[in-house]
Amino acid sequence: RLQRVRFVLATVVVLLLLVIGMGASEAGARLTYVQRSLAETERQEKFLQAMFDAITDVLIVIDPELQVVRANRVARQRYGAQLVGRGYAEALARRSQDHPRDVEAVQRVFESGEPHRGEITSPQGDAVWAVARFPIFKDGGAVQSVVEVAQDVSRERLLQAQLVQSEKLSTLGEMAAGIAHEINNPLGVVSMFAQLLEEEIKETLGAE
């Protein structure tokens, strides 16, 4: 917003200079050109924001001072309408169990220029986020900003945990069946000899 205000003020100054220093017709042509440029810039800005808002995951853009300079609709809904302009560390401090590590990860992307992926868990442990951070480079090759995309994968991790538990129970059942089979073999032999012994005793000593 501050940059937009500065841009508008600079435009007004330029227009005043044009009106003062040029003829009416030339100034009018320049004024029309500037107005068209402003309208095109505003149109592109609206399109870019609409494209950001169409993304259903949390998406923010961070500058080298670790300030949030752009956020989509989902991010603003989750972290506040005034998210843009706030510090990354302050705005998302309550999102994970180890927020300093998240800040360090963003700084590492600025320093290395390499993407970073990871997962973060909410302090309550009820939400898991898959986070990807990508660098945006200047013409000279330096990183000018970082795009962070966070996707809620809580349901997927819950299903994975349930699947692991199911596999553990299945393995335990197979093990129990194997043990029962191994024990059943000698027990069958013992039972057979017990029956033979019983018959032999009945023949030699009587039924009683």
Buried (B, 14 or more C-beta within 10 A) or exposed (E): EEEEEEEEEEBEEEBEEBBEEBEEEEBEEBBEEBEEEEEEEEEEEEEEBEEBBEEEBBBBBBBEEBBBEBBBBBBBEBBEEEBBEBBBBEBBEEBBEEBEEBBEBBBBBBEEEEEBEEEBBBEEEEBBBBBBBBBEEEEEEEBBBBBBBBBBBBEEBEEEEEEEEEEEEEEEEEEEEEEEEEEEEEEEEEEEEEEEEEEEEEEEEEEE
